[in-house]
Amino acid sequence: MRITDLMIKETMIMDLQATTKDEAIEELIASLEASGRINDRALFKEMIYKREAESSTGIGGGIAMPHAKTKAVNEATVVFAKSSKGVDFESLDGEPAKVFFMIAAPEGAANTHLRTLAALSRLLIDTDFIDKLMKTQTPDEVSELFDAKQAEEEAAKEAKEAKKEAAKAQKTPDVIVGNPNSDEFVVAVTACPTGIAHTFMAEDALIKKATEMGVNIRVETNGSEGAQNVLTADEIRRAKGVIVAADKKVEMARFDGKPVLQRPVSDGIRKPEELIRKALNGDAPIYRSEGKGNAQETKEEKTSVGSKIYKDLMNGISHMLPFVVGGGILLAISFLFEQVLGTENPIVKLLQTIGGGTGAFHFLIPILAGFIAMSIGDRPALMPGMVGGLMAVNSNAGFLGGLAAGFLAGYVVIFLRKALAGLPKALEGLKPILLYPVFGLLIAGAIVFYLFDPIFGGINTWLVNVLNNLGTGNAVILGLILGGMMAIDMGGPFNKAAYAFSIGVFTSSGNTNGAMMAAVMAGGMVPPLAIALATTFFKNKFTEQERKSGLTNYVLGLSFITEGAIPFAAADPLRVLTSCIVGSAIAGGLTQFWQINLPAPHGGIFVAALANHALLFLLAVAIGSVISAFILGLWKKTLAAK
């Protein structure tokens, strides 16, 4: 497949008018929408900004490659655009971007499409090619340039494959790139979250620089099609060092005992020479698999204790959330049916069994604890973490005890690795299959049983009693805080912390105390609803595309999907976040002032009927949303004044 089959002429923008990053993204998306290549502008924009939040796609050298892989895309497409003035795209080198490629890939993109996108990414490392692109005047010239360049690359690839086959026939060593007379050899892995652009640009940059330096290199790519050119055990053994240029998790255990340089994928693109030299000189920490720790540590790769705790906690929460959402929705539906059909109805019993205390909800704390432990101590810590969490569920320790059990199990396994490090090598194979599971479970389980149960059981009982007996004033303050936290980062650490706290109270009280759930659900519904209202009633403050996107936020807000407001917050953080935090805090506070109890952890308006004061709950959400929309509408400048 040719690159120009995806880079259709109708979408090309030969003179981009945008002067800011947000305007450039809007203009590129508008071209996609006008050509019918996307079906949900708001969702596609949300995914574009989600990728930008991970790291800027302004890769430097005057190039920007904003991209997303989502169901909002009808057909794989690349929008080409160029700007004569340049746009500050927050590029990695600080220089303005002049050439743009917005990549839109559907969720089920065909392998041929993915390979073509990878081929496009590799071409953009060539500075001479980029200079020629900047001189094009028409879409036809752009297409001709890409077709000629791709034909040249394919011919070179065929020649390389023929040389490789000839080497195989003569049984000569297969060195992918470099100087056959040199013993300088490094291996690398490149990966980015979407796996359709940066992964392959980093690969190409590393290979080209290694060729210039006369260094042999082998690069594995972890792209959308999975791992390609997978490194062999022999190659890893022979390599002087390992480069992992990745923004997502890759298989690391195979590098045990090797100097491993772990960097963002952007460094693979912009700093290939630095990475190769450090790998050759062994200027990298010695990697130890299964949490053994590094023999040496460079200053730039250290992480704070707070960051480590947050990372471990988020690993547990992210794995727990599907159980919360799936079980919570089914449980909420069962409550609705129960009001009509009665408690003994078989459908009600089925839904409550699947979603409730013996189904999905029974796994919340064990899953949370298990994956916190796994984040700390790797796979051997998963089982003792889950068992510790289950013991907390079956005792009075509850959510807090399960949380602590996860951290405990992770560090117990790390302790065991250090304690058993001196065993003979003959017993090495017994560690993961016998010693870690048995002693990890015994130590973690004993501590949970004898210490965590009484300690956290007492704390948990006290906390539930305090919440159940809060005076109206204190309850309102707590509701204000929880509601406001839901809007601070709309799915980030503050949002998840407030939601996790409410889930803990909800599960610890036997799913009967839904006061905190009412506060966080109301607070989480406000931001997208406020955006929707603002774009509807303050039309002169938003572009046509923003008004269309705003309409989808009615549905997202009513469904308790706070993330619908993220694209607007990213484009105008001060006004959007401030107004949403105010409205969300008010909505959360009102739920406590009116003593609203909502016994469902998810669902938005679809579970509102379960609240003890359903109309007041909806009124709290409405008041918060209107206030936020009003503040945003008045604060935001009209389009003409921008």
Salt bridges, closest charged atoms under 4 A:
ASP5 OD1 - ARG2 NH2 3.35
GLU26 OE1 - ARG41 NH2 2.42
GLU26 OE2 - LYS45 NZ 2.31
GLU33 OE1 - ARG41 NH1 2.92
GLU52 OE1 - LYS21 NZ 2.72
GLU54 OE1 - ARG51 NH1 3.94
GLU75 OE1 - ARG37 NH1 3.64
GLU90 OE1 - LYS21 NZ 3.27
ASP126 OD2 - LYS149 NZ 2.78
ASP140 OD1 - LYS9 NZ 2.49
ASP147 OD2 - ARG2 NH1 3.34
GLU152 OE2 - LYS149 NZ 3.77
GLU153 OE2 - LYS149 NZ 3.77
GLU184 OE1 - LYS240 NZ 2.53
GLU203 OE1 - ARG122 NH2 2.57
ASP204 OD2 - LYS208 NZ 3.70
GLU212 OE1 - LYS209 NZ 2.91
GLU220 OE1 - ARG254 NH1 2.74
GLU225 OE1 - ARG115 NH1 3.06
ASP234 OD1 - ARG237 NH2 2.51
ASP234 OD2 - ARG238 NE 3.10
GLU235 OE2 - ARG218 NE 2.91
ASP256 OD2 - LYS292 NZ 3.97
ASP267 OD2 - ARG263 NH1 3.23
GLU273 OE1 - LYS209 NZ 3.97
GLU273 OE2 - ARG277 NH2 3.09
GLU274 OE2 - ARG263 NH2 3.23
GLU274 OE2 - LYS278 NZ 3.99
GLU290 OE1 - ARG417 NE 3.88
GLU300 OE2 - ARG263 NH2 2.74
GLU300 OE2 - LYS278 NZ 3.94
ASP312 OD2 - LYS308 NZ 2.88
GLU344 OE1 - LYS349 NZ 2.88
GLU428 OE1 - LYS431 NZ 3.45
GLU544 OE2 - LYS548 NZ 3.49
ASP572 OD1 - ARG575 NH1 3.32
ASP572 OD2 - LYS636 NZ 3.14
